[in-house]
Every structure is written in C-alpha cells, then in structure tokens.
Amino acid sequence: MSHSEDVLLRVDGLVKKFGELKALNGFSITVGKGKIVGLAGPNGSGKTTVINVISGIYKPDVGSIEFDGKSIYRLPSHKIVHRGINRTFQVPKPLAGLTVLQNISIAAIYGSQAGNKTETVKEALEIVGLEDAKDTLAANLTLAQQKLLGLARALATKPKMLLVDEIAAGLSSQELQWIADMLIHIHKSGISMIVVEHLMGFIDSLTSDVVVMNAGANLFRGSIEDASRNEEVIEVFLGR
Amino acid sequence: MDLLAYTIIAGIMYGIFFGLVGLGLNIIFGVMRMINLAHGDFIMLGAFLAFWLFYLFGINPLLVIPIATTVFFLIGFPLYYAFVPRLSKSSDPEMLSFILFFGLSQVIEAVIILAFGNNQRSIPSTVFGTSSFSILGQSFPKAWLATTLVAFAAFIIIYWYFRHTRLGYATRAIMSNREEALISGIDIDRVSAIAFCLGLVFASVAGIFSYFMIGAAYPSMGPDLTTVSFAIIVLGSLGSPLGTVIGGLLYGVAVMFMQTYFSSWANILPYILLIVIMLLKPEGLFGKAARSA
C-alpha cells in the first residue's frame, strides 16, 4: 500500500467546514488500485461528506486529493468525472422526466471520454439488469430500480473508481444480496471502490478492509474483524 | 358576435406573442433557478436594436432576428461568466441574484436613457405591407401575422432544442437535477451560459416585434414587462419553458377581453392574475408533471 504506484486514490488531511461546523476535520484515506475499501461510521460522522468532496459536489477547505498520480483537489465535478471517478447517491436522483436509456446515455455522452457510447450504454444496462425497463420514465421506477439506474449511470462514464454511498439503505435483504453480487461483479472488471455504509454487515460481504470515521476524522483502519474488537470503534457505534 | 370572435382570435395571436415575451425568463429560471429581473430590459434592448437598424439602414424586423441572436450571445457569455459562477458559490445565491439582476436592470435603463434620451420610438406596422389578412372574417394587420409566426417558430425551435439535441438533453438534465447532471459529466456553467444567452435572445426577439403588439418602445419599459413575463410564467408553471406557451395564451386572451370590455382595468390584469394563481394554484396550471420535462 505504501508504494505510490499501487495507490489509485490518496486523500490527505481533508477539512470541510459548513459555517462553524467542521464536517470533515483532517480526514485521510488511501485506496489501492483494484481494491474495495469500506467506509463506516455512525450517523453524522461525515461519510457522505467525504464522498461529496471527492466527487467535487462540495469544495474542500484544506487538504489534498490525488487520483491516479494527479491532484484533483477543488476541480469542478465534471472534470473529476472525466478523470475517472463516479458515484451513486444515497437517495437516488435520476432525471425524472427522462427514460432510463436517456439517463444513461447522457452520462455516456458527457461523462466518458472514449469508446463506443452505444456499446457503453448497453453494457451498463446489462450489468444492472434494467434492459427491460430501458424505455420507462425514471420517475416511474421503484426505489431499488432507481438505485440500479444510479449505478448504471455511474458505470456509463467508464470510471476507474466508484464511490458507493449507502446503497443498502431501504432495500430488502434479498435486494441487498443481489446488489452485493453486482458490486463484486463490477469490481472484478477492474473498478476500485469506496463503499460507504452505516452497517458493517454489507461491507463484510464486499471487503475485509475498512476505515471507520467519527466526527469528521479517522478512527480506525484495518480488518472488519479487528474493528469489531477495537474499543474506540465499539464506543462510537454503541455510544457508551 | 363579431366583437367576440375578433376578441378571441386577436387574443390567441396576442397570447402566442406573450408566450415569447415570457419564454426567455422561464428558460433562465428553469436552468439557473434565478429570476432575471432585467428580463424586460433585454426586451427593451431588442426593441431599440430593431428601431435603430430600421431607422438608419431600413432593415426589416425579420432580418434583425439573426443580428440580435449574434449580439445577445456575445453579450450573454461574458455577462454569465463575470457574475453567475461567483454568485453560485456565495452563501445566498437566490437573494444575491435578485440584487444583481435588479442592479443590471437599472444600469441598462440608465445607459439607454443617456445614449438615446427618454423618448418613445416606434416602427410602423406597414413595414410588413399595408394590406391586411383575415381569419374567420376578421381582418388583422400583416405585422400581427409576422409576429405570431415568429413567436410560433421560437416555440418550435426551443422544443426541438430540448427534445432533439445533445445540448438540449444536457439542459433538461440540469433543470431536473443539478447534482445528477454534474456527476453525469456535464459542464453546468457552459450549458447554463448557453441557456442564459438563449433567454436573452428570446427576450430581444420579443422586443423586436413589441412595436406591433404593445406599441411604442421607451427606455423605462423594462420593469413592467418583467412583471408581465413573471405573471405569464407563473401561470404556465415556473421552470417549464413549454408551459410558458399556455401561460402566454391565457394572458393574451384575458388581456384582449379586458381591453375590449373593461379597457380601463386592463393594466392591472397581470397583478390580478398573479395573485389569483398564487392563492389557488401556486405550482402553476401545468403543475409538477411538466416541470421536469
């Protein structure tokens, strides 16, 4: 992990303030090429803010973000997308008035730099299994389908790294297993990931490497097994 | 009966023109979530551009359209990039956008008064010929026909832009959800700048033909037109450019009825419409379904 050529994403000392509130207070994380890292922590610990800052939705106040050997610190979102980072949203936000196919096509046209766009769109639809719903208006999809559409939209930009933000929330256990299998499949095609999740169980089915954060800063990095024995981790999760 | 038929037909033509008057304001609101309080002043600028080109070179208003398109794209881009990205980053973009565009409105009005004086200008409607044309036995000046056709063409163009061009889809994506658009790789500022320019162009085109539908142009006409435009887009649904057509038609027919039957009350119509809509159906007649379109 320490060899810089193996590191895809290196985030260091990130600070993000909202007025007086420091949502991120010196947060750091590294993700190796082809790896999945789980990001866990209690509600309000700043997990989603990390994703928002890395993907450029929010501009950080202090810190550094390097992706693939180049700084992406404070770049506009669309440029970060073009560098090869994409994400899903905890609450899916598809373009409601457009069809599934149109949603994915826009991402392929504006988000990916090279390759056959029609092929890219078709692949993304196949991976998430929305081929039959491709002409449905995004507004008429179920929550689970909207999450799949979000994933397909992200894949259509041909990312090197995917930031998955609490995709498990609100899904049944059957849907959870299905999504976990899908993410493993996507990972096998060579896409690195940060998987944000409130609960360790879902992360456990994807990776054993986990970062636990609290109050906008790092608390723990290591295996899930060790995390479950760590005093501090137990404390923030159980609120002793 | 003849009066009624005339009122309805004139109202529809009037309404199509007023759809064009509101169109640019609604495009800009839909994409940028900001009310361009200088909208009416851009209509006035279009009118003055048409007047001087006609007065100095005898250029027909129809030929002013491509000139205005070029001019307002050249004005719109620097104006957008000078102010809006900075505004979006501020702590309260909505409130500050009101102040910015109100200020812009004042500046435009003052500059035009300084340059040309606070006089009324007009282009005779005979520029489209002295003959009239008739619909269902009612006759109207040719200039009305030209204006209606131009406004109609503007709607076709904006419909085509939204439904059949890549840029149009990117624009709809931003209107639907900014974050989703960002993460799809769309350069929001570039697409918004184009939408801003389109908004100014449609305002200026409405200005070019305002002589034939609302009368003489003068430098301080802007704010009233902004109010009328605002009433129209609220009527048709904020943020839904095609809903503007319906808003315009309703306004146009209502104005014609007021002018025909209660002429002394006609000027307060936009305010009454605004209040009634805000009380009864604040999401506009088109509702939410059309907003995402």
HADDOCK unambig.tbl for C-alpha pairs under 7 A between the chains (distance, minus, plus):
assign (segid A and resid 77 and name CA) (segid B and resid 182 and name CA) 5.86 0.50 0.50
assign (segid A and resid 77 and name CA) (segid B and resid 183 and name CA) 6.44 0.50 0.50
assign (segid A and resid 78 and name CA) (segid B and resid 182 and name CA) 5.62 0.50 0.50
assign (segid A and resid 78 and name CA) (segid B and resid 183 and name CA) 6.28 0.50 0.50
assign (segid A and resid 78 and name CA) (segid B and resid 185 and name CA) 4.16 0.50 0.50
assign (segid A and resid 78 and name CA) (segid B and resid 186 and name CA) 5.66 0.50 0.50
assign (segid A and resid 78 and name CA) (segid B and resid 187 and name CA) 5.74 0.50 0.50
assign (segid A and resid 81 and name CA) (segid B and resid 183 and name CA) 6.42 0.50 0.50
assign (segid A and resid 81 and name CA) (segid B and resid 185 and name CA) 5.53 0.50 0.50
assign (segid A and resid 82 and name CA) (segid B and resid 185 and name CA) 6.69 0.50 0.50
assign (segid A and resid 86 and name CA) (segid B and resid 183 and name CA) 6.79 0.50 0.50
assign (segid A and resid 93 and name CA) (segid B and resid 180 and name CA) 6.28 0.50 0.50
assign (segid A and resid 94 and name CA) (segid B and resid 180 and name CA) 6.73 0.50 0.50
assign (segid A and resid 95 and name CA) (segid B and resid 173 and name CA) 6.05 0.50 0.50
assign (segid A and resid 95 and name CA) (segid B and resid 176 and name CA) 5.52 0.50 0.50
assign (segid A and resid 95 and name CA) (segid B and resid 177 and name CA) 6.31 0.50 0.50
assign (segid A and resid 96 and name CA) (segid B and resid 176 and name CA) 6.80 0.50 0.50
assign (segid A and resid 96 and name CA) (segid B and resid 292 and name CA) 6.50 0.50 0.50
assign (segid A and resid 97 and name CA) (segid B and resid 292 and name CA) 5.06 0.50 0.50
assign (segid A and resid 97 and name CA) (segid B and resid 293 and name CA) 5.17 0.50 0.50
assign (segid A and resid 106 and name CA) (segid B and resid 184 and name CA) 6.75 0.50 0.50
assign (segid A and resid 107 and name CA) (segid B and resid 184 and name CA) 4.31 0.50 0.50
assign (segid A and resid 107 and name CA) (segid B and resid 185 and name CA) 6.39 0.50 0.50
assign (segid A and resid 110 and name CA) (segid B and resid 184 and name CA) 6.42 0.50 0.50
assign (segid A and resid 110 and name CA) (segid B and resid 185 and name CA) 5.03 0.50 0.50
assign (segid A and resid 110 and name CA) (segid B and resid 186 and name CA) 5.56 0.50 0.50
assign (segid A and resid 111 and name CA) (segid B and resid 184 and name CA) 5.29 0.50 0.50
assign (segid A and resid 111 and name CA) (segid B and resid 185 and name CA) 4.01 0.50 0.50
assign (segid A and resid 111 and name CA) (segid B and resid 186 and name CA) 6.91 0.50 0.50
